[in-house]
Amino acid sequence: VWQAEMSVKEFEDQGTGAGHTKWWQCFDCGQRFHGAVELALGWAAWKTYVSRPETTLARINSMARLGVALSQSGRRAEALPVLEAKL
């Protein structure tokens, strides 16, 4: 989670790095996260950006990340309101 947060900060501050990609893909091997790790990073992304204005792209993307992670983990009833709010 810390690596993902630092990567996003680098992207936002300097325009370098992979930005939001770090919340869903390993920067070492390129594999997409799944299972409990995907869900934990989805929550971490949302917590990182929830305080930003609703129209901020980072907040919208973090809600999408959380919604997809919830859905992929079989928690579709919880994913639906998150994904609807993203719209």
C-alpha positions in Angstrom: 0.0 0.0 0.0 2.8 2.4 0.9 4.5 1.8 -2.5 1.2 2.6 -4.3 0.7 5.8 -2.3 4.2 7.0 -3.0 3.9 6.2 -6.7 0.7 8.2 -7.0 2.3 11.1 -5.0 5.3 11.0 -7.4 2.9 11.0 -10.4 0.9 13.9 -9.1 3.9 16.0 -7.9 6.3 15.4 -10.7 4.3 13.9 -13.6 6.4 10.7 -13.5 5.8 7.2 -12.4 2.7 5.1 -13.1 0.2 6.9 -10.9 -3.0 5.1 -10.3 -1.7 1.9 -11.9 0.0 1.0 -8.7 -3.4 0.4 -7.0 -4.1 -2.6 -9.3 -0.8 -3.8 -10.8 2.5 -4.8 -9.4 5.3 -2.5 -10.6 7.9 -5.2 -10.2 6.4 -8.0 -12.2 3.4 -6.4 -13.9 0.9 -8.9 -12.6 -2.6 -7.6 -11.7 -3.5 -7.9 -8.0 -6.3 -10.2 -7.1 -8.1 -11.6 -4.1 -7.5 -10.1 -0.6 -4.6 -7.9 -1.9 -6.8 -6.3 -4.6 -9.5 -5.6 -2.1 -7.1 -4.1 0.5 -5.6 -1.9 -2.2 -9.1 -0.9 -3.4 -9.9 0.3 0.1 -6.5 2.0 0.5 -7.0 3.9 -2.8 -10.4 5.0 -1.7 -9.2 6.1 1.7 -6.4 8.0 0.1 -8.6 10.1 -2.2 -12.0 10.3 -0.4 -11.3 13.7 1.1 -10.8 15.2 -2.4 -13.6 16.9 -4.3 -16.1 14.5 -5.9 -15.2 15.5 -9.4 -11.4 14.9 -9.0 -10.2 12.1 -11.3 -8.1 10.5 -8.6 -11.2 10.1 -6.4 -13.4 8.8 -9.2 -10.7 6.3 -10.2 -10.3 5.2 -6.6 -14.0 4.5 -6.3 -13.9 2.5 -9.5 -11.0 0.5 -8.1 -12.8 -0.2 -4.9 -16.0 -1.1 -6.7 -14.2 -3.5 -9.0 -12.3 -5.1 -6.1 -15.5 -5.6 -4.2 -17.2 -7.2 -7.2 -14.3 -9.4 -8.0 -14.2 -10.7 -4.4 -17.9 -11.7 -4.7 -19.2 -8.8 -2.7 -21.4 -7.5 -5.5 -24.1 -6.1 -3.2 -21.5 -3.8 -1.6 -19.9 -3.0 -5.0 -23.1 -1.7 -6.6 -23.6 1.5 -4.5 -19.9 2.3 -4.8 -20.0 1.9 -8.6 -23.3 3.9 -8.8 -21.8 6.7 -6.7 -18.9 6.8 -9.2 -21.3 7.7 -12.0 
